[in-house]
Amino acid sequence: MTSKHILPHALQVPAIKKLSGKKIILASNSPRRKEILHTYGIAPDIVPSTFEENLAPGSFDDIHEYPVATATHKAVEVYERLVEQDPDNAPDVVISADTVVLTHAQPSTSDVSYSVLPETNQELLEKPSSKEDNLRMLLDLNGGVCEVVTGVALVYPILSAPGYAIKSIDERSLVYFADNPKHVVEAYADSGEGVDRAGGFAIQVCHSVIIS
C-alpha cells in the first residue's frame, strides 16, 4: 500500500488504506505535525493556512472548543483556497490542528476523558510573545499540572452545499512539571526552545529537564 502520500511503512489499518491515492493536505508548516503524520506513514502536501487565528477564547462556553474552532477555520480556509485555485483538483482531505495549554489543572486519579479543569484560576497559554513571556509561563507552570488541549479538524469534499464536510476532535493530556529551581527554568527559557510552542515548552525536548 503505497502512493504519493502513503509511505511504505504506513500502518495497515482501514482508515489509512482509504487514503491511498488521495490528495492529502496538511494546513500547517509545523515540522512537528508533519513528523507525527510521517510516523504513521502519511506524507501530506504542505499548504499553511492564512487564517488569522483571531478567535476570542472568552466567546466559548467550553474552552476546549477554542482550539477545535481554530483548527477548523484553518482547514476550511486552505480547502476553499485550493478549490478556488483549481476546482478540478480539489484535495481529498485537509488536516489541521491547534494546541493550547490550560494552567492549574487538577491532577486526575481516575478517568481523564472528562474535563480535568477547575472552575477558577485558569489561564489559557498559547505561544509566548518573547523569551520573557516564555519565562513567565514556565514559572507559572513550575511544580504544577497543566492540561494540553489539541484540536484536530479534517475537511473533505461532499456533493451537497457547501461542498465539504468537517470532522473534528479534541485530545487532552495532563502534563506534570517538576518543582525546578528557578535557574533551571531560566536556562530552558533562554534556550529559545519553547518560543514557538503553546505554553512555552516542547515536551519532546524538555521532558527530562523540567517535566516530572
ABEGO torsion letter per residue (X at the ends): XBBAABBAABBBBAAAAAABGBBBBBABABAAAAAAAAAAGBBBBBBBBABAGABBAAABABAAAAAAAAAAAAAAAAAAAAAAABAAABBABBBBBBBBBBBGBBBBABBAABBABBABGBBBBBBBABAAAAAAAAAAABGBBBBBBBBBBBBBBBABOAGBBBBBBBBBBBBBBBBBBAAAAAAAAAAGAAAABBGGBBAAAAAAAABX
